[in-house]
């Protein structure tokens, strides 16, 4: 959702001259190795030498004792933030390419009728981009369920299993605990979950297209 909004903002007339720069900046993180990204954010999140706590203090917030990766209430959200930072540029590029294929005459006609940017986004951009939104939603969902590297590098599932995902739990049982049968059962459950969710997405998409 955020990448769709960002792509729409970059397609506005006053932003198009800066679009090549922002495309490069947003896409570069997706080229980094997960290990490099993990080490970098371990330093950023570090409560002693990192950048998060000084930033909180700059905003006038109490940063004493703030340890995003060391707290059970914030660890998973810190991992999610890293994941979003690294891969949002990939989906943004997909949405940008799709938006550039929308006929400009539609937007020009809307502007002549006095339609604002928000109304154009929901009345023109989103409906005409439903195939791309469906595709990105599907691949993002599959990737989220399969992603294990972010948790493995940043938190190893801790603290107190607060950031343990299904795939990391599967990995632990297979390669750390040697429970291959249990891990295989988890893999089958994951397959069923992905199949069911993909089916729901496809059903919703085709129902909207028929409507």
Secondary structure, 3 states (H helix, E strand, C coil): CHHHHHHHHHCCHHHHHHHHHHHHHHHHHHHCCHHHHHHHHHHHHCCCCCCHHHHHHHCCCCCCCCCCCCCCCCHHHHHHHHHHHHHHHHHHHHHHHHHCCCCHHHHHHHHHCCCCHHHHHHHHHHHHCHHHHHHHHHHHHHHHHHCCHHHHHHCCCCCCCCCCCHHHHHHHHHHHCCCHHHHHHHHHHHHHHHHHHHHHHHHHHHHHHHC
